[in-house]
Structure formats: structure tokens, C-alpha cells
């Protein structure tokens, strides 16, 4: 059997497992982006707030998360917090790896989305807020009805980039045993030692996922562009 035939055979064998791993990767990334958007919107607004009780916690959260590696955050949450809990209470604490992955990726993504939201809001002309206030709207209503809808359209491209980055970064969850795309490939390699063809297959799966997401984001941009002109 030629080397190429051997590689193709391994790729065909591992493909169903990689598809299953891809579904877990997409599931974790989608949930993380959803909760990250909630966290990011709150933190982004908090950072822009004039009230210190909102502004400074948001700044600390954003700076800490953006200033530390995602891998360290994963290890700290999955191993550090159960260890702290066990030392404090004397009882063991076991966190589900997928749940831990979603929580950590949500917190990590939220810090980056907060900066995206902040930049999107600040890109809206200040005169629009003043005009809304002159029409009798309070600041909260003007932000909700006038500023945020426009800012949301402008942050779609960077949100798409964040989705792609998060999808690739989710491979780090393999270190805590989440059977996402990379971990699934590693398990196959541990049984067959066929590293090259399997890692190539894993890379191609990530490439396909990122291309699909990019096309969806581009489509969303075009749709919103059409609604703006109508």
C-alpha cells in the first residue's frame, strides 16, 4: 500500500469522528459567542458609563481577560476553582468539561466583544445622541432606540472575526478533555500513530468551518446594507 493510500484510508476512517467533534466545537463556540455578546454588551456599556460603580469593574474585567492567555484561564477555572473549593470546604468539586469550556470561552469572548461594542458605540456621531435627547428621550432610551441599533450593524464584521477566532481557540479545550475537533483527532492518533494525515484532516475541517462562517457574516452584511438603502 502506498503512503498516499495509507493516509487516505486514515482520513476516511477518522472523518465521522471529526464531524462529531466539529459539532461539539460549533456548539461550544455558538453558546460562548451568545453569552459573550451579553457579557460584552454589558461590559462595553459599563466602560462607557460615567458611573464609577459600572466603569471600573468593567475595566478590570476587560483588562484582566485580555491580558491573560485563554489557556491559563481554562486551567485556572477547570483545575484551580475546584481545588480552591475543595481546600475551603473539604468537599470535592467536579466541573463538566463542556460546561467549563462554555463558561470560560464566554468570559474570554465577552472581554473582546466589550471592546468591539465600545468602539461601535463611539463610532456613532455624538450629534445623534444630542438630537435624541432634544426630542425628549432620556439617555437610556436614546441608547436603546437610536445608538445601539446603528452600532450593532457596524460591529457585525468584527463579531464575525471574533466568532472565527473563538472557534479556533476552542481547540485549547482539548487540554481539559473536551472531545472537540482537535481532541477527537488526537484520540485517533493515540491509537494509530497516524499524526500527519489526521492533523491535515483536522486543519481542513477548521478551514471549512471558518469559510462557512465568513460567508454567513458577509451575507449578513449585505442584507443589512440592503435594509439601510430601503
N, C-alpha and C positions, 0 to 999 in steps of 0.2 A: 504494500500500500504506500502510495506516495505521501510526501509530507502534506501537500495541499489537501489531498483526500482525507487524511487523518484530521486535519484542522477543521475541514467542513463537517466531518462526522461529529466532532465535539460540539461545534456551533449548533448543529441541528438538534443534538441531544439536550443541550443546555437551554435552548431557546424557550421552551414552555416555562421553565423555571424563571428565566429572565423576564418574561412577560408578567408572571405573577409578581415578581419583585418590583417591576415597573408600576404595577397597580398600587402597591404599598407606597412606593416613592411618591406617586401622584397624590394619593390620599393624604399622606403626611404633609406634603407641600401645600396642597389646597387648603386644608384646615389651618395650617400655620399662617398662610397668607391672609386668610379670612380674619383670624384672631389678631394677627399682626396689624391689619388695617384698623381694627378697632383700637388697639393699643396705640398705634401710630397716630391716629387722628386725635385721640385724647392728649397724647404727649405733645404732638405738634401744636395744638391749640394752647396747651399748658405753657409751652415755651414762649409763645407769643403773648401770653397773658401778662397784664400789668400787676396782677396779684402775686405776691411772693410765695404764698402757700401752694400755688399751682406751678409757678415758674421754676422755682429751684428744684423741687423733686423731679420735674420733667428733665431739667438739665442734667442732674446727677444720673438719672436712669439712662438717658441717651448717651452721655459721655462714657459711662461705665461699660455699657454693652458694646458700643462702637470701638472702645479702646481695649477690649479683651477678645482673644480668639474664640470662635464658636466651639472649637474642640474643648477648650478649657471650661467653657460654660456647660457643655454637655457632661463632662466628667464631674464637675462640681455639683450639678443638680442630681445626677444619677447615683454617684457614689458618696459625695460629700454630705448632702442633706440627710440621706438615710443614716449615715454614720453619726451625724450630729444628733439626730432624733434618738438613735439607739443609746448614745452616751448620756443624753439628758433624761431619758425615761426608763432605760433598761430594757425596752422592748424593740424587737427588730422591725424594720420598715422596708418593704419591698415595693418598688415602683415598676409598673408595667413599662417595658422599653418603648413601645409605640406611643403610649401616653406621655412618657417623659420626653420623647422626641418631639411630639407636637407642642408641648409646653415650652421647651427650650427654644425651638425654632420660632415659635410665635413671639416669645420675648425678644429674641435676637432680631427678627424681622421688624418688629414694632419700632425699634430704635431707628432703623434705617428709614422706615416709612414715615416716621415722625419728621425727619429732615426733609423728606420729599413733600409732605403735606405743608410744612412750614414754608418751603420755597415756593410751592404752588400758590399759597395764600398771598405771600408777599409779591408775587408776580402780577397780581390783580391791581389795577390802578387804584390808588387811595381815594381818588375822587368818587369812585362808586360807593364806597362806604359813606362818604360825606353826603352824597346825593340821597342814599337810602335813609340816613338819619334826618335829612331835611324833609323827607316825606313822612316823618313821624315814626319810623321804625326804631326800636331800641337796638343796641349793638348785637345782642344775641340773635334777634330776628333777622337783622341785616346780614349777619354772617351765615345763617342757615339758608335764607332765601336768595341772597344775591351773590355772596362771595364764594361759598363752598361749591355750589353747582358749577361755576366757571372754573374754579381751581381744580375740581375733580377731572374735568376734561383735559386740563393741561398736565395732570400728573399721570395720566394713563401710560404714556411711553416709559417713564422711569419705573412705574409699578410693574410693567411687563418685564423690564430688566431685573427688578427685584425678584420677580417670580422665577425667572431663569436662574439667577444666582442662588436662590434658595433651593431650587430643585437640585442643582449640582452640589451645594453644600450639604444637602441631606445625606450624601454618601458618608459623611463623618459619623452618622448614627450607627454605622457598622461596628464601631468600637464598643457599643453597649449591647450588641447582639440583635439589633433590629434587622429583620430579614428583608431589607430593601434591595434595590437593584445590585449594588456592589457586593453586599454581604452574600446574596444569592449566588453570584458568580464565584466568590471566594470559597463557599462551601463546596461547589462543584470542583474547583481546582484542588481543594484539600483531598478529594477522593481520587482524582485522575492525574494531577500534576500537569494539566494542560493549561498553563498560565497564558501563553501568548494568544491563542485563538479565543479564549474566554474573555480576556480583558479587551480584546478588539471588539468582541460582540457587545460587551458592556458599554464600551465607548460609543459604538454605533447606536445603541438603544438610547443613551443620553442625547446623542446628536439628533435623533428622530424626535424625541420629546421636546427639545429646545426649539427645533424648527417649527413644530406644530404650534407651540406657544407663541412664537414670534409671528406666525401668520395670523393667529387669533387676535393678537394685540393690534397688528396692522389693520385687520378688518374692522376692529372696534374703533380705531382712529378714523378710518374712512367713514364709518356710519355716523360718528359724532360730527364729522366735518360736514356731512350732508345735512344733518339736523340743524347745524348752525346756519347754513345757507338758505334753508327753507323758511 
